[in-house]
Each structure stands twice: as structure tokens, then as C-alpha cells.
Amino acid sequence: MPQPILCLDEEVRHVVERFRPLYSKAQYQYFVTVLLGRWNEMEDAR
């Protein structure tokens, strides 16, 4: 099974994992999706 991009970046994974207990599974998946979208926008702006 391929790993999500999130798992490949240690710094981002660390930040996201700190918030995992605060969300339901569905909320967590949405949070990660939004975070990755914003991360990509920031990378594209560089």
C-alpha cells in the first residue's frame, strides 16, 4: 500500500499527529486533506 505524502515529510507528520486525538476519523481525514492542500499551495507559491 502506498504511503500518503504526509507520512513522507517528518515535520508535517509530527504536527498532524499532535492533533489526531482531537478529531474523529472523518474529521482527521478532512484536516489532513485541507492541510496538504495548503501545503501544496505554499510550495507552488515559492
C-alpha positions as CSV (number, residue, x, y, z in Angstrom):
1,M,0.0,0.0,0.0
2,P,1.5,3.4,-0.9
3,Q,2.2,5.8,1.9
4,P,0.4,9.2,1.8
5,I,2.7,12.2,1.1
6,L,2.1,13.3,4.7
7,C,4.0,10.3,6.0
8,L,7.0,11.2,3.8
9,D,7.5,14.6,5.5
10,E,8.6,14.1,9.1
11,E,7.9,17.7,10.2
12,V,4.4,17.7,8.8
13,R,3.6,14.3,10.2
14,H,4.8,15.4,13.7
15,V,2.4,18.4,13.6
16,V,-0.6,16.4,12.3
17,E,-0.1,13.6,14.8
18,R,-0.3,16.0,17.7
19,F,-3.8,16.9,16.6
20,R,-5.0,13.3,15.9
21,P,-6.7,12.8,19.4
22,L,-8.8,15.9,19.0
23,Y,-10.7,14.7,15.9
24,S,-12.9,11.8,14.9
25,K,-11.6,9.6,12.0
26,A,-13.6,11.6,9.4
27,Q,-12.6,14.9,10.9
28,Y,-9.0,13.9,10.9
29,Q,-9.0,12.8,7.3
30,Y,-10.6,16.2,6.3
31,F,-8.0,18.0,8.4
32,V,-5.1,16.2,6.7
33,T,-6.7,16.8,3.3
34,V,-7.0,20.6,3.9
35,L,-3.5,20.7,5.4
36,L,-2.0,19.0,2.4
37,G,-3.9,21.3,0.1
38,R,-2.5,24.4,1.9
39,W,1.0,22.8,2.0
40,N,0.8,22.4,-1.8
41,E,-0.3,26.0,-2.3
42,M,2.6,27.2,-0.3
43,E,5.1,25.1,-2.2
44,D,3.6,26.3,-5.6
45,A,4.0,29.9,-4.4
46,R,7.7,29.5,-3.9
